[in-house]
Every structure is written in structure tokens, then in C-alpha cells.
Amino acid sequence: MFQEKRAPPILNILLSKLRIYCVYAPNGCGQVLSYDALEGHEQTCQYERTPCQICQKPVSHRDQNDKHELRQCFKEIYDRNPDYVQVQFIKLLDVIETSQRRIQALEKLLGIRSQENK
């Protein structure tokens, strides 16, 4: 079994002197941070990108200017490989079905709560 222990103070001192590039440096982030500040920065970094579930294009969920719309997504897929669009429609259907299940679960939860409040 894993047991977490505090690091010796000398190790914390050495780590705090490190200057580390943000993990999103390949996406354009130029921040070089102390070890202590790194995790907090990476949780809010505007250069964070994750692949779209449908077209795999890297998109930001934090930057409001980085809009990725479904129409643009399918154009991206079609431009790369017109025959691949059908496979992506199946992936899209999976995403839609998952979203619908989540909405139904939330509606059910809200319905239960609204009955409890009566």
C-alpha cells in the first residue's frame, strides 16, 4: 500500500529553487515558474489545449476566442479525409448520446430535489 509522507525540508528548499517551463510551452506559453507556482499556473494557463473528441484538433476550453463549432469540426475532418467523415459521425452520435444521458440524470436529480423542497 502507498503511504504519502512529507518530503524532507531540504528537498522542498531545493525544489523551490527550480525554474520550470509550463507544460503548455509547445502551445505558446512562455512562462517559466517556480516549482511552487507551477501547478496553479497550469490549471489556469490560457495555452492549455486538448484534442476535440470528434476531429482531434487541439482546442482551448479556457480561451473564449478559441471557438470550435461543430460545422468547423466536420469541415476539418472532410478536408483531411472525406471518407473518414462517416466514422466521425458515429463518434458524434456517441457524444450526443452521452450528453443526453447526463442531461436526463441531471433532470432526474433536479426533480428529486424539487420534490424534497415541497
N, CA, C and O atoms as CSV, one atom per row, in Angstrom:
chain,resi,resn,atom,element,x,y,z
A,1,MET,N,N,0.839,-1.175,0.000
A,1,MET,CA,C,0.000,0.000,0.000
A,1,MET,C,C,0.888,1.244,0.000
A,1,MET,O,O,1.928,1.279,0.657
A,2,PHE,N,N,0.460,2.262,-0.747
A,2,PHE,CA,C,1.207,3.518,-0.841
A,2,PHE,C,C,0.853,4.408,0.342
A,2,PHE,O,O,-0.317,4.597,0.674
A,3,GLN,N,N,1.881,4.944,0.960
A,3,GLN,CA,C,1.666,5.877,2.066
A,3,GLN,C,C,2.410,7.168,1.754
A,3,GLN,O,O,3.627,7.167,1.570
A,4,GLU,N,N,1.667,8.266,1.696
A,4,GLU,CA,C,2.271,9.561,1.382
A,4,GLU,C,C,2.922,10.138,2.631
A,4,GLU,O,O,2.337,10.148,3.714
A,5,LYS,N,N,4.151,10.620,2.449
A,5,LYS,CA,C,4.883,11.232,3.562
A,5,LYS,C,C,5.374,12.603,3.132
A,5,LYS,O,O,5.538,12.865,1.940
A,6,ARG,N,N,5.605,13.458,4.083
A,6,ARG,CA,C,6.160,14.779,3.787
A,6,ARG,C,C,7.608,14.634,3.346
A,6,ARG,O,O,8.362,13.811,3.865
A,7,ALA,N,N,7.965,15.452,2.381
A,7,ALA,CA,C,9.350,15.457,1.916
A,7,ALA,C,C,10.209,16.168,2.955
A,7,ALA,O,O,9.729,17.058,3.657
A,8,PRO,N,N,11.469,15.782,3.053
A,8,PRO,CA,C,12.370,16.475,3.980
A,8,PRO,C,C,12.465,17.958,3.603
A,8,PRO,O,O,12.413,18.291,2.419
A,9,PRO,N,N,12.602,18.843,4.576
A,9,PRO,CA,C,12.661,20.290,4.300
A,9,PRO,C,C,13.731,20.672,3.283
A,9,PRO,O,O,13.516,21.578,2.477
A,10,ILE,N,N,14.864,20.008,3.306
A,10,ILE,CA,C,15.936,20.343,2.360
A,10,ILE,C,C,15.482,20.097,0.920
A,10,ILE,O,O,15.837,20.849,0.013
A,11,LEU,N,N,14.693,19.035,0.719
A,11,LEU,CA,C,14.183,18.736,-0.616
A,11,LEU,C,C,13.210,19.830,-1.069
A,11,LEU,O,O,13.245,20.253,-2.225
A,12,ASN,N,N,12.358,20.279,-0.173
A,12,ASN,CA,C,11.432,21.374,-0.505
A,12,ASN,C,C,12.189,22.645,-0.857
A,12,ASN,O,O,11.789,23.369,-1.769
A,13,ILE,N,N,13.264,22.923,-0.156
A,13,ILE,CA,C,14.078,24.112,-0.441
A,13,ILE,C,C,14.696,24.006,-1.832
A,13,ILE,O,O,14.682,24.967,-2.601
A,14,LEU,N,N,15.240,22.826,-2.147
A,14,LEU,CA,C,15.851,22.624,-3.463
A,14,LEU,C,C,14.806,22.725,-4.576
A,14,LEU,O,O,15.054,23.352,-5.607
A,15,LEU,N,N,13.647,22.115,-4.371
A,15,LEU,CA,C,12.588,22.169,-5.381
A,15,LEU,C,C,12.104,23.600,-5.602
A,15,LEU,O,O,11.815,23.988,-6.734
A,16,SER,N,N,12.014,24.377,-4.543
A,16,SER,CA,C,11.518,25.752,-4.670
A,16,SER,C,C,12.473,26.635,-5.477
A,16,SER,O,O,12.073,27.696,-5.956
A,17,LYS,N,N,13.718,26.212,-5.629
A,17,LYS,CA,C,14.692,26.985,-6.413
A,17,LYS,C,C,14.643,26.641,-7.903
A,17,LYS,O,O,15.218,27.353,-8.727
A,18,LEU,N,N,13.958,25.555,-8.244
A,18,LEU,CA,C,13.854,25.161,-9.649
A,18,LEU,C,C,13.006,26.157,-10.430
A,18,LEU,O,O,12.033,26.701,-9.909
A,19,ARG,N,N,13.381,26.388,-11.678
A,19,ARG,CA,C,12.583,27.191,-12.604
A,19,ARG,C,C,12.150,26.234,-13.703
A,19,ARG,O,O,12.994,25.635,-14.369
A,20,ILE,N,N,10.850,26.082,-13.901
A,20,ILE,CA,C,10.321,25.057,-14.797
A,20,ILE,C,C,9.425,25.704,-15.850
A,20,ILE,O,O,8.612,26.576,-15.545
A,21,TYR,N,N,9.593,25.255,-17.106
A,21,TYR,CA,C,8.721,25.724,-18.180
A,21,TYR,C,C,7.328,25.141,-17.992
A,21,TYR,O,O,7.174,24.000,-17.555
A,22,CYS,N,N,6.326,25.927,-18.323
A,22,CYS,CA,C,4.941,25.458,-18.299
A,22,CYS,C,C,4.813,24.279,-19.259
A,22,CYS,O,O,5.443,24.264,-20.317
A,23,VAL,N,N,4.006,23.302,-18.894
A,23,VAL,CA,C,3.794,22.128,-19.735
A,23,VAL,C,C,3.186,22.519,-21.090
A,23,VAL,O,O,3.290,21.764,-22.058
A,24,TYR,N,N,2.556,23.689,-21.158
A,24,TYR,CA,C,1.936,24.146,-22.399
A,24,TYR,C,C,2.862,25.039,-23.222
A,24,TYR,O,O,2.393,25.752,-24.109
A,25,ALA,N,N,4.154,25.016,-22.949
A,25,ALA,CA,C,5.133,25.787,-23.725
A,25,ALA,C,C,5.060,25.463,-25.220
A,25,ALA,O,O,5.172,26.380,-26.033
A,26,PRO,N,N,4.875,24.191,-25.621
A,26,PRO,CA,C,4.763,23.903,-27.060
A,26,PRO,C,C,3.561,24.586,-27.721
A,26,PRO,O,O,3.534,24.750,-28.941
A,27,ASN,N,N,2.574,24.984,-26.920
A,27,ASN,CA,C,1.396,25.674,-27.459
A,27,ASN,C,C,1.569,27.189,-27.473
A,27,ASN,O,O,0.691,27.908,-27.949
A,28,GLY,N,N,2.703,27.685,-26.951
A,28,GLY,CA,C,2.970,29.116,-26.983
A,28,GLY,C,C,3.154,29.786,-25.637
A,28,GLY,O,O,3.470,30.975,-25.593
A,29,CYS,N,N,2.969,29.070,-24.535
A,29,CYS,CA,C,3.142,29.687,-23.218
A,29,CYS,C,C,4.629,29.898,-22.946
A,29,CYS,O,O,5.431,28.972,-23.070
A,30,GLY,N,N,4.982,31.114,-22.579
A,30,GLY,CA,C,6.380,31.439,-22.311
A,30,GLY,C,C,6.724,31.492,-20.834
A,30,GLY,O,O,7.826,31.910,-20.477
A,31,GLN,N,N,5.819,31.081,-19.974
A,31,GLN,CA,C,6.035,31.169,-18.533
A,31,GLN,C,C,7.084,30.166,-18.055
A,31,GLN,O,O,7.052,28.987,-18.409
A,32,VAL,N,N,7.999,30.660,-17.255
A,32,VAL,CA,C,8.967,29.826,-16.545
A,32,VAL,C,C,8.712,30.128,-15.075
A,32,VAL,O,O,8.881,31.259,-14.619
A,33,LEU,N,N,8.306,29.101,-14.346
A,33,LEU,CA,C,7.793,29.322,-12.996
A,33,LEU,C,C,8.570,28.550,-11.953
A,33,LEU,O,O,9.307,27.610,-12.252
A,34,SER,N,N,8.381,28.978,-10.726
A,34,SER,CA,C,8.961,28.218,-9.617
A,34,SER,C,C,8.165,26.925,-9.462
A,34,SER,O,O,7.014,26.837,-9.889
A,35,TYR,N,N,8.775,25.952,-8.863
A,35,TYR,CA,C,8.122,24.666,-8.621
A,35,TYR,C,C,6.814,24.873,-7.867
A,35,TYR,O,O,5.813,24.223,-8.167
A,36,ASP,N,N,6.822,25.771,-6.895
A,36,ASP,CA,C,5.639,26.016,-6.070
A,36,ASP,C,C,4.479,26.627,-6.861
A,36,ASP,O,O,3.317,26.365,-6.551
A,37,ALA,N,N,4.781,27.432,-7.872
A,37,ALA,CA,C,3.738,28.128,-8.631
A,37,ALA,C,C,3.271,27.350,-9.859
A,37,ALA,O,O,2.250,27.691,-10.455
A,38,LEU,N,N,4.001,26.321,-10.237
A,38,LEU,CA,C,3.745,25.617,-11.491
A,38,LEU,C,C,2.342,25.022,-11.578
A,38,LEU,O,O,1.634,25.258,-12.556
A,39,GLU,N,N,1.939,24.266,-10.585
A,39,GLU,CA,C,0.641,23.586,-10.644
A,39,GLU,C,C,-0.514,24.585,-10.753
A,39,GLU,O,O,-1.432,24.392,-11.550
A,40,GLY,N,N,-0.465,25.641,-9.960
A,40,GLY,CA,C,-1.513,26.660,-10.014
A,40,GLY,C,C,-1.598,27.322,-11.378
A,40,GLY,O,O,-2.690,27.560,-11.893
A,41,HIS,N,N,-0.437,27.621,-11.967
A,41,HIS,CA,C,-0.415,28.248,-13.291
A,41,HIS,C,C,-1.003,27.308,-14.338
A,41,HIS,O,O,-1.818,27.731,-15.159
A,42,GLU,N,N,-0.602,26.045,-14.319
A,42,GLU,CA,C,-1.046,25.101,-15.344
A,42,GLU,C,C,-2.552,24.850,-15.275
A,42,GLU,O,O,-3.156,24.467,-16.277
A,43,GLN,N,N,-3.157,25.057,-14.127
A,43,GLN,CA,C,-4.607,24.883,-14.011
A,43,GLN,C,C,-5.375,26.036,-14.646
A,43,GLN,O,O,-6.569,25.911,-14.920
A,44,THR,N,N,-4.697,27.159,-14.883
A,44,THR,CA,C,-5.371,28.323,-15.470
A,44,THR,C,C,-4.702,28.820,-16.748
A,44,THR,O,O,-5.120,29.839,-17.299
A,45,CYS,N,N,-3.686,28.134,-17.226
A,45,CYS,CA,C,-2.919,28.578,-18.392
A,45,CYS,C,C,-3.813,28.702,-19.630
A,45,CYS,O,O,-4.543,27.774,-19.979
A,46,GLN,N,N,-3.741,29.867,-20.285
A,46,GLN,CA,C,-4.551,30.122,-21.476
A,46,GLN,C,C,-4.077,29.330,-22.696
A,46,GLN,O,O,-4.772,29.284,-23.711
A,47,TYR,N,N,-2.903,28.710,-22.602
A,47,TYR,CA,C,-2.369,27.950,-23.731
A,47,TYR,C,C,-2.691,26.460,-23.638
A,47,TYR,O,O,-2.224,25.667,-24.455
A,48,GLU,N,N,-3.482,26.089,-22.649
A,48,GLU,CA,C,-3.893,24.690,-22.499
A,48,GLU,C,C,-4.702,24.297,-23.734
A,48,GLU,O,O,-5.578,25.049,-24.160
A,49,ARG,N,N,-4.425,23.154,-24.299
A,49,ARG,CA,C,-5.157,22.643,-25.458
A,49,ARG,C,C,-5.406,21.152,-25.249
A,49,ARG,O,O,-4.523,20.417,-24.807
A,50,THR,N,N,-6.615,20.726,-25.573
A,50,THR,CA,C,-6.928,19.298,-25.554
A,50,THR,C,C,-7.559,18.953,-26.894
A,50,THR,O,O,-8.217,19.795,-27.504
A,51,PRO,N,N,-7.366,17.725,-27.356
A,51,PRO,CA,C,-7.925,17.358,-28.655
A,51,PRO,C,C,-9.456,17.296,-28.616
A,51,PRO,O,O,-10.045,16.786,-27.663
A,52,CYS,N,N,-10.076,17.817,-29.651
A,52,CYS,CA,C,-11.525,17.699,-29.816
A,52,CYS,C,C,-11.865,16.210,-29.898
A,52,CYS,O,O,-11.138,15.444,-30.531
A,53,GLN,N,N,-12.953,15.801,-29.268
A,53,GLN,CA,C,-13.339,14.388,-29.269
A,53,GLN,C,C,-13.725,13.902,-30.658
A,53,GLN,O,O,-13.708,12.699,-30.920
A,54,ILE,N,N,-14.069,14.817,-31.544
A,54,ILE,CA,C,-14.537,14.412,-32.867
A,54,ILE,C,C,-13.440,14.516,-33.920
A,54,ILE,O,O,-13.143,13.532,-34.598
A,55,CYS,N,N,-12.826,15.706,-34.070
A,55,CYS,CA,C,-11.844,15.892,-35.147
A,55,CYS,C,C,-10.395,15.831,-34.670
A,55,CYS,O,O,-9.475,15.816,-35.488
A,56,GLN,N,N,-10.186,15.797,-33.359
A,56,GLN,CA,C,-8.860,15.711,-32.752
A,56,GLN,C,C,-8.044,16.995,-32.865
A,56,GLN,O,O,-6.871,17.011,-32.493
A,57,LYS,N,N,-8.647,18.076,-33.375
A,57,LYS,CA,C,-7.939,19.354,-33.439
A,57,LYS,C,C,-7.757,19.877,-32.013
A,57,LYS,O,O,-8.715,19.870,-31.240
A,58,PRO,N,N,-6.553,20.331,-31.642
A,58,PRO,CA,C,-6.357,20.878,-30.295
A,58,PRO,C,C,-7.150,22.178,-30.112
A,58,PRO,O,O,-7.027,23.110,-30.906
A,59,VAL,N,N,-7.955,22.220,-29.065
A,59,VAL,CA,C,-8.758,23.405,-28.765
A,59,VAL,C,C,-8.620,23.758,-27.292
A,59,VAL,O,O,-8.343,22.904,-26.450
A,60,SER,N,N,-8.820,25.034,-27.005
A,60,SER,CA,C,-8.757,25.505,-25.623
A,60,SER,C,C,-10.161,25.594,-25.056
A,60,SER,O,O,-11.086,26.054,-25.724
A,61,HIS,N,N,-10.308,25.150,-23.824
A,61,HIS,CA,C,-11.594,25.268,-23.144
A,61,HIS,C,C,-11.597,26.499,-22.248
A,61,HIS,O,O,-12.607,26.806,-21.615
A,62,ARG,N,N,-10.483,27.199,-22.193
A,62,ARG,CA,C,-10.360,28.386,-21.339
A,62,ARG,C,C,-10.415,29.677,-22.137
A,62,ARG,O,O,-10.945,30.681,-21.662
A,63,ASP,N,N,-9.871,29.655,-23.345
A,63,ASP,CA,C,-9.795,30.861,-24.171
A,63,ASP,C,C,-11.106,31.040,-24.932
A,63,ASP,O,O,-11.421,30.253,-25.825
A,64,GLN,N,N,-11.869,32.071,-24.580
A,64,GLN,CA,C,-13.171,32.314,-25.211
A,64,GLN,C,C,-13.039,32.666,-26.695
A,64,GLN,O,O,-14.006,32.536,-27.444
A,65,ASN,N,N,-11.857,33.111,-27.128
A,65,ASN,CA,C,-11.646,33.444,-28.536
A,65,ASN,C,C,-11.386,32.208,-29.384
A,65,ASN,O,O,-11.461,32.274,-30.611
A,66,ASP,N,N,-11.083,31.086,-28.748
A,66,ASP,CA,C,-10.797,29.839,-29.463
A,66,ASP,C,C,-12.096,29.041,-29.590
A,66,ASP,O,O,-12.310,28.055,-28.884
A,67,LYS,N,N,-12.949,29.487,-30.499
A,67,LYS,CA,C,-14.238,28.828,-30.672
A,67,LYS,C,C,-14.068,27.632,-31.608
A,67,LYS,O,O,-13.388,27.717,-32.631
A,68,HIS,N,N,-14.685,26.543,-31.246
A,68,HIS,CA,C,-14.616,25.335,-32.065
A,68,HIS,C,C,-16.039,24.831,-32.229
A,68,HIS,O,O,-16.593,24.193,-31.334
A,69,GLU,N,N,-16.614,25.120,-33.365
A,69,GLU,CA,C,-18.003,24.777,-33.609
A,69,GLU,C,C,-18.089,23.500,-34.420
A,69,GLU,O,O,-17.154,23.137,-35.135
A,70,LEU,N,N,-19.217,22.826,-34.302
A,70,LEU,CA,C,-19.421,21.538,-34.955
A,70,LEU,C,C,-19.223,21.618,-36.461
A,70,LEU,O,O,-18.600,20.737,-37.052
A,71,ARG,N,N,-19.748,22.666,-37.087
A,71,ARG,CA,C,-19.605,22.812,-38.539
A,71,ARG,C,C,-18.121,22.905,-38.922
A,71,ARG,O,O,-17.681,22.279,-39.886
A,72,GLN,N,N,-17.374,23.676,-38.170
A,72,GLN,CA,C,-15.936,23.834,-38.403
A,72,GLN,C,C,-15.232,22.488,-38.192
A,72,GLN,O,O,-14.302,22.136,-38.918
A,73,CYS,N,N,-15.694,21.756,-37.191
A,73,CYS,CA,C,-15.110,20.465,-36.858
A,73,CYS,C,C,-15.241,19.494,-38.043
A,73,CYS,O,O,-14.269,18.848,-38.434
A,74,PHE,N,N,-16.445,19.402,-38.603
A,74,PHE,CA,C,-16.652,18.477,-39.718
A,74,PHE,C,C,-15.954,18.950,-40.990
A,74,PHE,O,O,-15.532,18.124,-41.800
A,75,LYS,N,N,-15.826,20.255,-41.179
A,75,LYS,CA,C,-15.063,20.757,-42.324
A,75,LYS,C,C,-13.605,20.333,-42.195
A,75,LYS,O,O,-12.975,19.940,-43.177
A,76,GLU,N,N,-13.075,20.415,-40.980
A,76,GLU,CA,C,-11.698,19.984,-40.702
A,76,GLU,C,C,-11.517,18.505,-41.068
A,76,GLU,O,O,-10.528,18.133,-41.699
A,77,ILE,N,N,-12.464,17.682,-40.672
A,77,ILE,CA,C,-12.399,16.242,-40.960
A,77,ILE,C,C,-12.502,16.001,-42.459
A,77,ILE,O,O,-11.723,15.236,-43.026
A,78,TYR,N,N,-13.464,16.653,-43.095
A,78,TYR,CA,C,-13.684,16.451,-44.523
A,78,TYR,C,C,-12.472,16.878,-45.337
A,78,TYR,O,O,-12.085,16.193,-46.283
A,79,ASP,N,N,-11.871,18.009,-44.972
A,79,ASP,CA,C,-10.693,18.493,-45.693
A,79,ASP,C,C,-9.534,17.508,-45.584
A,79,ASP,O,O,-8.761,17.343,-46.528
A,80,ARG,N,N,-9.416,16.856,-44.430
A,80,ARG,CA,C,-8.327,15.891,-44.231
A,80,ARG,C,C,-8.575,14.591,-44.986
A,80,ARG,O,O,-7.674,14.057,-45.633
A,81,ASN,N,N,-9.809,14.085,-44.896
A,81,ASN,CA,C,-10.106,12.787,-45.493
A,81,ASN,C,C,-11.619,12.646,-45.634
A,81,ASN,O,O,-12.295,12.299,-44.666
A,82,PRO,N,N,-12.160,12.909,-46.820
A,82,PRO,CA,C,-13.614,12.863,-46.998
A,82,PRO,C,C,-14.248,11.525,-46.599
A,82,PRO,O,O,-15.389,11.507,-46.139
A,83,ASP,N,N,-13.535,10.414,-46.764
A,83,ASP,CA,C,-14.091,9.101,-46.417
A,83,ASP,C,C,-14.180,8.880,-44.913
A,83,ASP,O,O,-14.905,7.996,-44.458
A,84,TYR,N,N,-13.465,9.656,-44.155
A,84,TYR,CA,C,-13.399,9.478,-42.701
A,84,TYR,C,C,-14.597,10.106,-41.986
A,84,TYR,O,O,-14.809,9.866,-40.797
A,85,VAL,N,N,-15.378,10.908,-42.709
A,85,VAL,CA,C,-16.497,11.627,-42.104
A,85,VAL,C,C,-17.498,10.670,-41.472
A,85,VAL,O,O,-18.024,10.961,-40.397
A,86,GLN,N,N,-17.772,9.545,-42.105
A,86,GLN,CA,C,-18.756,8.602,-41.565
A,86,GLN,C,C,-18.327,8.089,-40.191
A,86,GLN,O,O,-19.156,7.983,-39.287
A,87,VAL,N,N,-17.053,7.772,-40.024
A,87,VAL,CA,C,-16.541,7.317,-38.730
A,87,VAL,C,C,-16.751,8.410,-37.688
A,87,VAL,O,O,-17.118,8.121,-36.549
A,88,GLN,N,N,-16.522,9.644,-38.066
A,88,GLN,CA,C,-16.677,10.751,-37.137
A,88,GLN,C,C,-18.144,10.991,-36.772
A,88,GLN,O,O,-18.446,11.418,-35.658
A,89,PHE,N,N,-19.051,10.718,-37.706
A,89,PHE,CA,C,-20.477,10.826,-37.369
A,89,PHE,C,C,-20.845,9.836,-36.269
A,89,PHE,O,O,-21.657,10.150,-35.399
A,90,ILE,N,N,-20.261,8.657,-36.301
A,90,ILE,CA,C,-20.517,7.666,-35.251
A,90,ILE,C,C,-19.981,8.182,-33.919
A,90,ILE,O,O,-20.644,8.051,-32.890
A,91,LYS,N,N,-18.780,8.769,-33.933
A,91,LYS,CA,C,-18.234,9.349,-32.703
A,91,LYS,C,C,-19.128,10.472,-32.194
A,91,LYS,O,O,-19.362,10.591,-30.992
A,92,LEU,N,N,-19.625,11.295,-33.113
A,92,LEU,CA,C,-20.519,12.385,-32.732
A,92,LEU,C,C,-21.788,11.836,-32.092
A,92,LEU,O,O,-22.262,12.367,-31.087
A,93,LEU,N,N,-22.331,10.782,-32.669
A,93,LEU,CA,C,-23.526,10.158,-32.100
A,93,LEU,C,C,-23.256,9.681,-30.677
A,93,LEU,O,O,-24.102,9.841,-29.797
A,94,ASP,N,N,-22.081,9.096,-30.446
A,94,ASP,CA,C,-21.710,8.661,-29.092
A,94,ASP,C,C,-21.673,9.849,-28.128
A,94,ASP,O,O,-22.158,9.753,-27.001
A,95,VAL,N,N,-21.099,10.962,-28.575
A,95,VAL,CA,C,-21.019,12.160,-27.734
A,95,VAL,C,C,-22.422,12.690,-27.433
A,95,VAL,O,O,-22.713,13.071,-26.299
A,96,ILE,N,N,-23.289,12.715,-28.445
A,96,ILE,CA,C,-24.661,13.194,-28.253
A,96,ILE,C,C,-25.409,12.299,-27.270
A,96,ILE,O,O,-26.094,12.793,-26.374
A,97,GLU,N,N,-25.276,10.979,-27.438
A,97,GLU,CA,C,-25.972,10.053,-26.537
A,97,GLU,C,C,-25.477,10.194,-25.101
A,97,GLU,O,O,-26.274,10.159,-24.163
A,98,THR,N,N,-24.173,10.353,-24.927
A,98,THR,CA,C,-23.619,10.551,-23.584
A,98,THR,C,C,-24.163,11.842,-22.978
A,98,THR,O,O,-24.524,11.876,-21.801
A,99,SER,N,N,-24.219,12.895,-23.775
A,99,SER,CA,C,-24.748,14.176,-23.291
A,99,SER,C,C,-26.216,14.049,-22.905
A,99,SER,O,O,-26.643,14.599,-21.890
A,100,GLN,N,N,-26.982,13.331,-23.707
A,100,GLN,CA,C,-28.400,13.150,-23.397
A,100,GLN,C,C,-28.588,12.387,-22.084
A,100,GLN,O,O,-29.462,12.724,-21.286
A,101,ARG,N,N,-27.769,11.364,-21.864
A,101,ARG,CA,C,-27.861,10.612,-20.602
A,101,ARG,C,C,-27.525,11.508,-19.419
A,101,ARG,O,O,-28.174,11.431,-18.376
A,102,ARG,N,N,-26.521,12.352,-19.576
A,102,ARG,CA,C,-26.148,13.272,-18.494
A,102,ARG,C,C,-27.270,14.274,-18.216
A,102,ARG,O,O,-27.566,14.576,-17.060
A,103,ILE,N,N,-27.886,14.783,-19.272
A,103,ILE,CA,C,-28.997,15.727,-19.098
A,103,ILE,C,C,-30.151,15.050,-18.371
A,103,ILE,O,O,-30.734,15.627,-17.454
A,104,GLN,N,N,-30.481,13.825,-18.778
A,104,GLN,CA,C,-31.568,13.092,-18.120
A,104,GLN,C,C,-31.257,12.858,-16.648
A,104,GLN,O,O,-32.138,12.990,-15.799
A,105,ALA,N,N,-30.018,12.513,-16.343
A,105,ALA,CA,C,-29.629,12.285,-14.948
A,105,ALA,C,C,-29.756,13.576,-14.142
A,105,ALA,O,O,-30.223,13.555,-13.003
A,106,LEU,N,N,-29.343,14.697,-14.729
A,106,LEU,CA,C,-29.463,15.987,-14.044
A,106,LEU,C,C,-30.927,16.376,-13.846
A,106,LEU,O,O,-31.309,16.869,-12.784
A,107,GLU,N,N,-31.742,16.150,-14.878
A,107,GLU,CA,C,-33.170,16.460,-14.751
A,107,GLU,C,C,-33.810,15.611,-13.660
A,107,GLU,O,O,-34.632,16.100,-12.885
A,108,LYS,N,N,-33.432,14.351,-13.604
A,108,LYS,CA,C,-33.962,13.461,-12.571
A,108,LYS,C,C,-33.530,13.945,-11.188
A,108,LYS,O,O,-34.329,13.979,-10.252
A,109,LEU,N,N,-32.262,14.317,-11.075
A,109,LEU,CA,C,-31.744,14.819,-9.804
A,109,LEU,C,C,-32.470,16.100,-9.389
A,109,LEU,O,O,-32.839,16.254,-8.225
A,110,LEU,N,N,-32.672,17.004,-10.324
A,110,LEU,CA,C,-33.392,18.246,-10.021
A,110,LEU,C,C,-34.842,17.968,-9.654
A,110,LEU,O,O,-35.400,18.633,-8.780
A,111,GLY,N,N,-35.454,16.994,-10.309
A,111,GLY,CA,C,-36.830,16.618,-9.988
A,111,GLY,C,C,-36.942,16.080,-8.578
A,111,GLY,O,O,-37.903,16.381,-7.870
A,112,ILE,N,N,-35.967,15.287,-8.164
A,112,ILE,CA,C,-35.960,14.738,-6.808
A,112,ILE,C,C,-35.777,15.861,-5.809
A,112,ILE,O,O,-36.460,15.900,-4.785
A,113,ARG,N,N,-34.883,16.756,-6.091
A,113,ARG,CA,C,-34.625,17.870,-5.168
A,113,ARG,C,C,-35.828,18.793,-5.068
A,113,ARG,O,O,-36.156,19.272,-3.983
A,114,SER,N,N,-36.493,19.049,-6.204
A,114,SER,CA,C,-37.642,19.955,-6.142
A,114,SER,C,C,-38.779,19.325,-5.348
A,114,SER,O,O,-39.533,20.046,-4.694
A,115,GLN,N,N,-38.926,18.003,-5.385
A,115,GLN,CA,C,-39.939,17.322,-4.578
A,115,GLN,C,C,-39.571,17.364,-3.106
A,115,GLN,O,O,-40.451,17.470,-2.251
A,116,GLU,N,N,-38.281,17.284,-2.797
A,116,GLU,CA,C,-37.825,17.337,-1.408
A,116,GLU,C,C,-38.084,18.709,-0.799
A,116,GLU,O,O,-38.351,18.828,0.397
A,117,ASN,N,N,-38.003,19.744,-1.632
A,117,ASN,CA,C,-38.187,21.109,-1.132
A,117,ASN,C,C,-39.654,21.464,-0.905
A,117,ASN,O,O,-39.945,22.503,-0.313
A,118,LYS,N,N,-40.579,20.628,-1.361
A,118,LYS,CA,C,-42.016,20.911,-1.199
A,118,LYS,C,C,-42.500,20.571,0.183
A,118,LYS,O,O,-43.680,20.748,0.485
